[in-house]
Every structure is written in C-alpha cells, then in structure tokens.
C-alpha cells in the first residue's frame, strides 16, 4: 500500500508571504488530505522546506508508513535525498531526518510542475473543488538570510484547510 504525496509553494517577493500546499493520495489515487497555508518567510526555497516539513508531520499524524513524496523544486528534493553538501544543507536535512524513522518506505522524487499540478494550483490560491477557508493561528519566524531552519514557532497567521 504505497501512498503518494505532493507539495509546493508560491512566494510573493513584494510582501514576503508564501502560500504553501500539499496533497496526499491513497494507493487508489484518491485524495485523502489537502492543506493550504499562508506564512511569512525569507524566500521561495524556505517556503518549500516549510511545506515539506508540514507534509511529513501530517503523514506521521495519519499513520502512513509507505509513501512517495513528490515536489517540483529540484534543490529541495536533492537535499532530501542526501545529495546536498555543505553546512546549510545539513541543517535542512535534519528537518527531514526527525520524521524518517516513522516510515517503513519513504522516497523523495522530483517531478515536473505539470505532474505536481494540484499542489501547484493550491499553492497559487486558485480555486480547487472542496476547499474551505478556516483561520488557524500559524506563523514561522526565521532569522533573515540564515537558512538553518532553527525557526521559532509563534501563533498568529492564517491557514486554509482543504478537505
């Protein structure tokens, strides 16, 4: 029973906000969970990492043990697969490593944007069937220009849940 999950993020450079999304499919290719959330962050890559971390947390909550995680950001997928070297990448990889022991089989796969279309549409805030708006407190605070992902959690922002 192999699940498939997709994640994506859109970043607005003018105001520093990012819209992030993920979609989880069961082995029969039916969407079982979708989430859209809005946060402030330093750049688009950081937004992708937050989306991936949120996706991993949700997969763990759902008790999913076998999954292929797909994203259209090659940099994030390469680092998730252990191909990125350097101090910055080690700290990014640590975010993933705290979740990996939960899974029996986990694969990170790069896909083209057109294969990541539902997560891409969600992250661009386009209308998607079944999306309901709900305000929940959620914000990530980061150290500017330091992408070590030792970010603090502080309550404040909007979150949109798609079910």
N, C-alpha and C positions, 0 to 999 in steps of 0.2 A: 504494500500500500504506500505508494510514493506521492506525496503532495507536491504542489508547485506553488511558489510564491514570487511575486514581482514587486519591486519597489522603485520609486522615482521621486525626484524633487525639482521644483521650479524656483528660481531665485530672482527677486526683484532688486536690482542694484540700486535703484533710486531711494528706496526706503529700508533696505536691509532685511526685508522679510522673506521667508521661504514658505512655500506650500509643499508639503510632503505627503506621500501617499503610499499605501501598499494594498495588494490584493492577494488573498490566499485561496487556492483552488484545491478541492479534494481530488482523489485519484480518478473520479469520474468526470473531472474537468468542470465541476460546478463551483462557483464562487461561494466560499463559506464565511469569509470575513473580508471587509474592506474598511479602510480608515483613511481619512484626510485630516491633516492637522496643519496649523499655521504657527510658525515660530519666528523669532528673530535669531539671526546667525551671521557669521562673518563672511561666508562665501558659499558658492553653489556646491563645492565638494563637501564642505562641512554639513550642509543640508542633506546630502546623500547619505553621509555617515549616520546622521541622526535618524533618517528614515530606516536605514538598515538595522540600527540598534532597536528601534521601536518594533520593527517586524520580528526580529529574533525574540524579543521579550513576549510578543503576542503568540508566536509559535510555541514557546515554552508554556505559556498560560493555557493554551489549548491542548497541551499534551501531545503535540505532533512530534514524532520521533524520526521520520524519514522524509526528507524534503530537498527539493532543488530550488535554490534561491536565485532568481534572475534579475539582473539590473543592466541598464544601458550606459553606465559610467564605467568605462574600462579600468580607470585608475582604482576605483573602489573595489571592483571585482578582483583585480590583480593582487591588491594588498590583502583582501580577504582570503585569497588562495595562497598567501605566504610569499608572493613574488616580489613585493616591495621591500627595498632595503633602506636602511637609514633610521635615525632616531625618531623622526616624525611618524614613519610608517609602523614602527614597533608599538608606539603608544596607540595608534589607531587599531592595530591588530588585537591589542589587549581587550578592546571593547567586545570583539567577536569571541575571543577565547573564553570569556567568562560564561558564554552560552553553549559553546561547542560540546562540553561533556553531557549536556542534556540529550543530545541527539544520537541515534544509532548510526544514521547515514545522512550526512549533510554535504551538499555540493553547491558551490558558488559558480554561476555561469553568466558570462557576458552575452547579451542579446542585443540585436539592433533595435533602435527606437520603435520601429513598426511592429516588432514582436512584443514590445512592452507597452502596447497601446492603451490598455485600460488604466494601468498605473500612471502612464503619461497624461492621459485625459484627466484623471482625478487630480494630479498634481498641478495641472494648469487651470483648475477650478471650473472645468467645463461640466455642463450638466450630464449627470450619469444617472440612469434609472435606479431608483431605490435609495438615493442619497437623502439623508435627513440632517438638518443643521441642529447642532446641540452645543451649547457653550460649556466648556470644561476648563478648569484652570491648568495651564501648562506652558512653561517657558524654559528655555535653556539659556543660561548666561555663559558666555565664553570670554576668554582673555583675547583681546584683539591681536591678530597676527600671530597667535600661538595656537597651532592646531594639534595640541596634545590631547585634547578631548577629556581633560580633567575639568569638565564643565560642572557648574553648580546648578542645582535644580531649585527653581523659585516659582511659587504659584503666581500666576497672572494670566494668561493669554487665551486665545480662542482655540477650540478644537472642533472639528467637524467629523462626525462619525457616519459612515455609510454602512447600512445593514440591509 
